[in-house]
């Protein structure tokens, strides 16, 4: 794909540019752009080599070589061309004129282009643009018309029909002998009144229409001379004004174009007819466009000075444009940085909010799971009593394994067939109480059981355990202790555990550092799992001393 685009681009370059140096320059500026990625500089450099309308298609050929992120800005900086024709209708007799100036003609080896528009004038309001090429007037093609023929064609009808297409460039050529040059609309600095007299009635940069009244009664004359303009700039112009004359007194100057005298239109009269009209009356009402033909009567030195001034003005405008582009670039970069900063902040806030939401969901799920497990393990299976109880169903016993050290869950069961090896106390009902040869140091460290009366109980699983506990490592008590023994429960029938005893382990699982909920869950699980017995390691609570509470009489 990229090779095909590059191949088509080179073909287009070879087709439109003959000069090898210009081709090399074009390739160089493209390479420099891909290194610096400075788009305004690239477009400015391209305009130096794409310097005539026939080369404008190169902008379209270059566009696929521009990164996607720059293509919108590229379209904004490059000239907007259009192959479509646009037709407008203007009133030639409007008091403010057509409101446009044009350049070109067949004698200049180019078409006719709009070079200036009067802001708010007819042409401007109709949507015409500087840089539009006029292709038809009143239905006639003007491709082979001279400048003067175009002016005459405009004057043939009251309503002027103009068809244009937008090119975006202006021809620059003061005389047929000079080489034709082109300038882009944004680089073009129009001359006084435009290059065509009579098409713009007002609004030029330095040309303004004014009306003067002259009375020749009792005077020797106006004190000025007139001349006809050249082919490319037809009209009647004041060529000389005597100092202190009547013309000087009313403000007429060399270069003013006479457009009307006593109601007679001077835009299409010859010199002889103009002299006759000016001499036909002793009172004159003269309309002139100030300075419209000033360049026609300049000396060579004045022309050069004027050209230098125009060039300096053009360079200043270009400099200001470059500054504006750089400023806009800086502003855009700052705006983009601010946008990215705000986006990053919003993304972080969204991520933090999402993390917080997930944590809350996880905590809620864990709480629900724990609550469900607790209800399954500890939920009342009969009318609740005043205190929490541990209840469990009786299951058929699995085969048990013989381990004497009781160290861990895998070592928590004693083989019932080896009763002869273990000296066990039994109560009258046959329950096992304490395993007498139990060694607590096989399960606990000395620090954990120092000063405690540690015993191993084996309780037979019949009915419910009916034993309540309280405390926990995170409670003020700091340990798991028996808070109640309910009557006729398995714990009560066993008789080896009483209220206040500390539960150290259940079936080999040590509960010294456990919380209350964990201890309750461990007791319920041990009671409900398989087997006929549950092993509890307790620290028996010391017997209560009643001496201090007795009163003798």
C-alpha positions in Angstrom: 0.0 0.0 0.0 2.7 2.5 1.0 4.8 1.6 -2.0 1.9 2.1 -4.3 1.2 5.6 -2.8 4.8 6.6 -3.1 4.9 5.4 -6.7 1.8 7.3 -7.6 3.2 10.4 -5.9 6.5 10.2 -7.9 4.5 9.8 -11.1 2.5 12.9 -10.3 5.6 14.9 -9.5 7.3 13.9 -12.8 4.1 14.8 -14.6 3.7 18.3 -13.1 7.3 19.4 -12.4 10.0 19.5 -15.1 12.7 21.2 -13.1 14.9 18.6 -11.4 16.1 21.0 -8.7 12.5 21.7 -7.8 11.8 18.0 -7.6 14.8 17.5 -5.2 13.6 20.4 -3.1 10.1 18.9 -2.8 11.5 15.5 -1.7 13.9 17.3 0.8 11.1 19.2 2.5 9.0 16.0 2.9 12.0 14.2 4.5 12.6 17.2 6.8 8.9 17.2 7.8 8.9 13.5 8.7 11.9 14.3 11.0 10.4 17.4 12.7 6.7 16.7 12.2 6.2 20.5 11.9 3.2 20.8 9.6 3.0 24.6 9.1 6.6 24.7 8.1 6.0 21.9 5.6 3.0 23.7 4.0 5.0 26.9 3.8 7.8 25.1 2.0 5.5 23.3 -0.3 4.0 26.6 -1.5 7.4 27.7 -2.8 7.5 24.8 -5.3 3.7 24.3 -5.8 3.7 27.9 -7.2 1.1 27.8 -10.0 -2.4 26.4 -10.4 -1.3 23.5 -12.7 0.7 22.1 -9.7 -2.1 22.3 -7.1 -3.0 18.6 -7.5 0.3 17.8 -5.8 -1.3 18.8 -2.5 -3.8 16.0 -2.9 -1.0 13.6 -3.9 1.0 14.5 -0.8 -1.9 14.1 1.6 -1.7 10.2 1.9 2.0 10.7 2.9 0.9 12.8 6.0 0.2 10.9 9.2 -3.5 10.6 10.0 -3.2 12.7 13.2 -2.0 15.7 11.0 -4.3 15.3 8.0 -7.2 17.5 9.3 -4.7 20.3 10.0 -3.1 19.7 6.6 -6.5 20.2 4.9 -6.9 23.5 6.9 -3.5 24.9 5.9 -3.6 23.9 2.1 -5.6 25.8 -0.5 -9.2 24.7 -1.0 -9.7 23.9 -4.7 -13.0 23.1 -6.3 -13.8 21.6 -9.8 -17.4 22.6 -9.4 -18.7 25.8 -11.0 -20.6 28.4 -9.0 -22.9 30.9 -10.7 -23.9 34.3 -9.2 -25.9 37.2 -10.5 -24.9 40.8 -9.7 -26.7 44.1 -10.5 -24.4 46.3 -12.6 -26.4 49.4 -11.8 -26.2 49.0 -8.0 -25.0 52.3 -6.5 -22.1 50.6 -4.8 -21.0 48.7 -7.9 -20.2 45.0 -8.3 -17.9 45.1 -5.3 -14.9 43.2 -6.8 -11.6 43.7 -8.6 -10.1 41.2 -11.1 -6.7 40.4 -12.6 -5.6 38.6 -15.8 -6.7 38.1 -19.4 -5.4 36.3 -22.4 -2.8 39.0 -23.0 -1.2 38.0 -19.7 -1.3 34.3 -20.6 -3.8 33.5 -17.8 -7.4 33.4 -17.0 -9.3 36.1 -15.2 -9.2 35.9 -11.4 -10.9 37.8 -8.5 -8.2 39.7 -6.7 -10.2 41.8 -4.3 -13.6 42.0 -2.7 -15.4 44.9 -1.1 -16.4 43.6 2.3 -20.2 43.6 2.5 -20.5 44.3 -1.2 -22.6 42.5 -3.8 -19.9 40.0 -4.8 -18.9 39.3 -1.2 -22.6 38.7 -0.2 -23.1 36.4 -3.2 -20.3 34.1 -1.9 -17.5 34.9 -4.3 -14.0 34.6 -3.0 -10.6 36.1 -3.7 -8.8 33.5 -5.8 -11.9 32.5 -7.8 -11.3 32.1 -11.6 -14.1 33.6 -13.7 -14.8 31.1 -16.6 -18.1 32.5 -18.0 -19.8 35.9 -18.1 -23.4 36.2 -19.3 -23.1 32.7 -20.7 -20.0 33.3 -22.7 -16.6 31.6 -22.1 -13.9 34.2 -21.5 -10.9 31.8 -21.9 -9.8 33.7 -25.0 -10.9 37.2 -24.0 -8.6 40.1 -23.3 -9.0 42.1 -20.1 -10.8 45.0 -22.0 -13.1 42.5 -23.7 -14.2 41.1 -20.4 -15.0 44.7 -19.1 -17.1 45.3 -22.2 -18.9 42.0 -21.8 -19.8 42.9 -18.2 -21.3 46.2 -19.4 -23.7 44.5 -22.0 -26.4 43.6 -19.4 -27.9 45.1 -16.4 -27.8 41.8 -14.5 -24.4 40.2 -14.8 -24.2 36.4 -14.7 -20.8 35.2 -13.5 -19.6 31.6 -13.3 -16.5 30.9 -11.2 -14.4 28.0 -9.8 -12.2 28.4 -6.8 -8.5 28.1 -7.4 -7.0 29.9 -4.4 -4.2 31.6 -6.3 -3.8 35.1 -7.9 -1.8 35.9 -11.1 0.9 38.6 -10.6 2.0 40.4 -13.7 2.1 44.2 -14.2 2.7 44.2 -18.0 2.7 41.6 -20.9 6.5 41.7 -21.0 7.0 40.5 -17.4 7.1 36.8 -16.6 3.8 35.5 -15.0 4.0 34.7 -11.3 1.4 33.4 -8.9 0.6 34.1 -5.3 -1.6 32.2 -2.8 -4.6 34.2 -1.6 -3.2 34.3 2.0 0.1 35.7 0.6 -1.4 38.2 -1.8 -1.2 41.9 -1.1 -3.4 43.7 -3.7 -2.3 46.9 -5.4 -4.2 50.2 -5.2 -7.8 49.7 -6.3 -7.0 46.3 -7.8 -5.4 45.7 -11.2 -8.6 46.4 -13.1 -10.2 49.9 -13.0 -13.9 50.3 -13.0 -14.9 46.9 -11.4 -14.5 48.0 -7.8 -16.3 51.1 -6.9 -14.9 51.5 -3.4 -13.2 49.6 -0.6 -9.7 49.3 -2.0 -6.7 49.4 0.3 -5.6 52.9 -0.8 -8.3 53.9 -3.3 -11.4 55.7 -2.3 -14.1 57.2 -4.4 -14.8 60.9 -3.9 -16.8 63.6 -5.6 -15.6 67.2 -6.2 -17.4 70.3 -7.5 -15.6 72.8 -9.7 -16.8 76.1 -11.0 -14.7 77.4 -14.0 -16.5 80.8 -14.1 -13.8 83.5 -13.9 -10.9 81.1 -14.0 -8.4 80.2 -16.7 -9.1 76.4 -16.4 -8.9 73.4 -14.1 -5.1 73.4 -14.0 -4.7 69.6 -14.6 -4.0 67.2 -17.5 -5.6 63.9 -18.2 -4.4 60.7 -20.0 -5.9 57.4 -21.1 -4.7 54.3 -19.3 -2.9 51.4 -21.0 -4.7 48.3 -22.4 -4.4 46.4 -19.2 -5.7 49.3 -17.2 -8.2 51.3 -19.3 -9.8 54.5 -18.1 -9.2 58.3 -17.9 -6.6 59.3 -15.3 -5.3 62.7 -14.0 -1.7 62.8 -15.2 -0.6 66.2 -13.9 -1.8 68.8 -11.4 -0.4 72.3 -11.3 0.5 73.7 -7.9 -2.0 76.2 -6.4 -4.5 75.4 -9.3 -8.2 74.9 -8.9 -7.7 71.1 -9.2 -5.1 71.1 -6.5 -7.4 73.3 -4.3 -10.3 70.7 -4.5 -7.9 67.8 -3.8 -7.4 66.2 -7.2 -4.0 64.3 -7.4 -1.9 62.6 -10.0 -3.1 59.0 -10.5 -6.8 59.7 -9.7 -9.1 57.9 -12.1 -12.1 60.0 -13.4 -15.1 57.7 -13.4 -17.9 60.2 -14.0 -18.3 63.9 -15.0 -21.8 65.6 -14.9 -23.5 62.1 -15.0 -21.4 60.9 -18.0 -19.7 57.5 -17.3 -16.0 57.8 -18.0 -15.2 54.0 -17.7 -15.4 53.4 -21.5 -14.7 56.8 -23.1 -11.6 57.7 -25.1 -9.3 60.6 -24.4 -10.9 62.9 -27.0 -14.4 62.4 -25.7 -13.2 62.9 -22.2 -11.7 66.3 -23.1 -14.9 67.3 -24.8 -17.1 66.5 -21.8 -14.8 68.4 -19.4 -14.9 71.5 -21.6 -18.6 71.4 -22.3 -19.6 73.1 -19.0 -18.3 75.8 -16.7 -19.5 73.9 -13.7 -18.3 70.3 -13.2 -19.3 67.5 -10.8 -16.5 65.0 -11.0 -16.4 61.5 -9.4 -12.9 60.1 -9.1 -11.2 57.0 -7.5 -8.3 58.4 -5.6 -4.9 56.9 -6.5 -6.4 54.2 -8.8 -3.8 54.8 -11.5 -1.0 56.2 -9.4 1.5 53.6 -10.5 1.0 54.6 -14.2 2.6 58.0 -13.6 5.5 57.0 -11.4 9.1 57.6 -12.3 11.4 54.5 -12.4 12.8 55.4 -9.1 9.3 55.8 -7.6 8.3 52.4 -9.1 11.3 50.7 -7.5 10.6 52.3 -4.2 7.0 51.4 -4.3 7.9 47.8 -5.3 10.3 47.6 -2.3 7.7 48.9 0.0 5.2 46.4 -1.3 7.7 43.6 -0.9 8.5 44.7 2.7 4.8 44.8 3.4 4.3 41.3 1.9 7.3 40.0 4.0 5.9 41.6 7.1 2.5 40.0 6.5 4.2 36.6 5.9 6.2 37.1 9.1 3.1 37.9 11.0 1.4 34.8 9.5 4.3 32.6 10.5 4.2 34.0 14.0 0.4 33.5 14.1 0.9 29.9 13.0 3.6 29.3 15.7 1.4 30.9 18.3 -1.5 28.8 17.3 0.7 25.7 17.4 1.9 26.6 21.0 -1.7 27.3 22.1 -2.9 24.0 20.6 0.0 22.1 22.3 -0.9 23.7 25.6 -4.6 22.9 25.1 -3.7 19.3 24.2 -1.6 19.0 27.3 -4.4 20.4 29.5 -6.9 18.0 27.8 -4.6 15.0 28.4 -4.0 16.1 32.0 -7.7 16.3 32.7 -8.3 13.0 30.9 -5.6 11.4 33.1 -7.2 12.8 36.2 -10.6 11.6 35.2 -9.3 8.1 34.3 -7.5 7.8 37.7 -10.6 8.9 39.5 -12.7 6.4 37.5 -10.1 3.6 38.2 -10.1 4.5 41.9 -13.9 4.5 42.0 -14.0 1.1 40.2 -11.4 -0.3 42.6 -13.3 1.0 45.6 -16.6 -0.5 44.2 -14.9 -3.9 43.7 -13.5 -3.9 47.2 -16.9 -3.1 48.6 -18.5 -5.9 46.5 -15.8 -8.3 47.7 -16.3 -7.3 51.3 -20.0 -7.6 50.9 -19.7 -11.0 49.2 -17.4 -12.3 51.9 -19.8 -11.0 54.6 -22.7 -12.7 52.9 -20.7 -15.9 52.5 -19.6 -15.9 56.1 -23.2 -15.2 57.2 -24.5 -18.0 55.1 -21.9 -20.5 56.4 -22.5 -19.3 60.0 -26.3 -19.8 59.6 -25.7 -23.2 58.1 -23.3 -24.3 60.8 -24.8 -22.4 63.8 -28.4 -21.7 62.9 -31.0 -23.0 65.4 -32.5 -26.4 64.5 -35.0 -26.1 67.4 -36.5 -23.1 69.2 -33.5 -20.9 70.2 -32.3 -20.8 73.7 -31.1 -17.8 75.8 -27.5 -18.3 74.7 -25.8 -19.3 71.4 -25.3 -23.1 71.2 -23.3 -25.4 69.0 -25.5 -28.1 67.5 -24.7 -30.8 65.1 -26.2 -33.9 63.5 -25.0 -37.4 64.3 -23.3 -39.1 61.3 -22.1 -42.6 60.9 -18.5 -43.0 62.0 -15.7 -43.5 59.4 -12.8 -45.7 60.0 -10.5 -43.9 62.4 -6.7 -43.9 62.5 -4.4 -44.7 65.4 -2.2 -41.7 66.4 -1.0 -41.1 69.9 0.7 -37.8 69.7 -2.5 -35.9 68.7 -0.4 -33.4 66.8 -2.5 -31.8 64.0 -5.8 -32.8 62.4 -4.3 -36.0 60.9 -3.3 -37.1 64.4 -6.4 -36.1 66.3 -8.2 -39.5 66.5 -7.4 -42.3 68.9 -8.0 -45.9 67.7 -11.0 -47.2 69.6 -9.7 -50.8 69.3 -6.7 -49.8 71.4 -8.6 -48.9 74.5 -6.3 -51.2 76.5 -3.3 -49.0 75.7 -4.9 -45.8 76.9 -5.9 -45.4 80.5 -9.3 -43.5 80.2 -11.6 -42.4 82.9 -15.2 -43.2 82.3 -18.3 -42.0 84.1 -21.3 -44.2 85.0 -22.9 -43.7 81.6 -19.9 -44.9 79.7 -18.6 -41.4 78.4 -14.9 -40.9 78.0 -13.6 -38.0 80.1 -9.9 -37.4 80.1 -7.0 -39.1 78.2 -4.6 -39.4 81.1 -1.4 -40.0 79.2 -1.9 -37.0 77.0 1.2 -34.9 76.6 0.3 -31.2 76.0 3.8 -30.3 75.0 3.4 -32.5 71.9 0.8 -29.8 70.6 1.7 -26.5 72.3 4.8 -24.6 73.2 5.6 -24.0 76.9 4.7 -20.3 76.6 1.2 -21.2 75.3 0.3 -23.4 78.2 2.4 -22.2 81.1 0.5 -22.3 84.4 -2.5 -24.0 82.7 -4.2 -27.4 83.6 -4.4 -28.8 80.1 -6.6 -31.8 79.4 -7.7 -33.8 76.4 -11.5 -34.7 76.3 -13.1 -37.1 74.0 -16.9 -36.5 73.8 -19.2 -39.0 72.1 -21.4 -37.6 69.3 -24.9 -38.1 70.4 -27.6 -35.5 69.6 -26.3 -31.9 69.9 -23.1 -30.7 71.6 -25.1 -27.9 73.3 -22.0 -25.9 74.3 -21.7 -22.1 73.9 -18.4 -20.2 73.7 -17.4 -16.6 73.9 -14.3 -14.3 73.7 -11.7 -14.7 71.0 -8.2 -13.2 70.4 -9.7 -9.8 69.4 -12.0 -9.7 72.5 -11.2 -8.3 76.0 -11.0 -11.9 77.2 -8.3 -12.7 74.7 -9.2 -16.4 74.4 -12.0 -18.9 73.6 -13.8 -19.9 76.8 -17.0 -21.9 77.5 -19.8 -19.5 78.3 -22.6 -22.1 78.9 -23.3 -25.9 79.0 -26.9 -26.8 78.3 -28.7 -29.6 80.1 -28.9 -33.1 78.4 -26.5 -32.0 75.7 -23.4 -34.1 74.7 -21.1 -31.8 76.6 -23.3 -31.9 79.7 -23.5 -35.8 79.6 -19.8 -36.0 79.2 -19.2 -34.0 82.4 -15.6 -33.2 81.7 -16.0 -29.6 80.6 -17.6 -26.7 82.6 -18.3 -23.1 82.2 -15.1 -21.0 82.2 -12.9 -23.7 80.7 -10.6 -22.4 77.9 -10.8 -24.3 74.6 -7.3 -24.7 73.2 -7.9 -27.1 70.3 -10.6 -29.0 68.5 -9.7 -32.2 66.7 -6.1 -31.1 66.6 -6.8 -27.5 65.3 -5.3 -25.0 67.7 -7.6 -22.1 68.6 -5.3 -20.1 70.9 -5.1 -17.2 68.3 -8.6 -17.6 66.8 -11.5 -15.2 66.7 -14.9 -16.1 68.1 -16.5 -16.7 64.7 -13.6 -18.9 63.5 -13.8 -21.0 66.8 -17.6 -21.4 66.4 -17.2 -22.5 62.8 -14.4 -25.0 63.8 -16.6 -26.6 66.5 -19.6 -26.9 64.2 -17.5 -28.4 61.4 -15.8 -30.9 63.8 -19.2 -32.0 65.2 -20.9 -32.4 61.9 -18.1 -34.2 60.1 -17.8 -38.0 60.2 -16.7 -40.0 63.3 -18.2 -41.0 66.6 -16.1 -38.7 68.8 -14.9 -35.1 69.0 -11.6 -34.3 70.7 -11.3 -31.1 72.7 -8.1 -29.9 74.4 -9.1 -27.5 77.2 -7.4 -25.6 80.0 -9.5 -26.3 83.0 -10.6 -23.2 84.9 -9.3 -23.1 88.5 -11.9 -24.1 91.2 -13.6 -21.1 92.7 -12.5 -20.1 96.2 -15.5 -19.5 98.5 -13.7 -18.6 101.7 -13.9 -14.9 101.1 -17.6 -15.1 100.4 -18.6 -17.1 103.5 -20.0 -15.4 106.6 -19.9 -17.2 109.9 -22.4 -16.6 112.7 
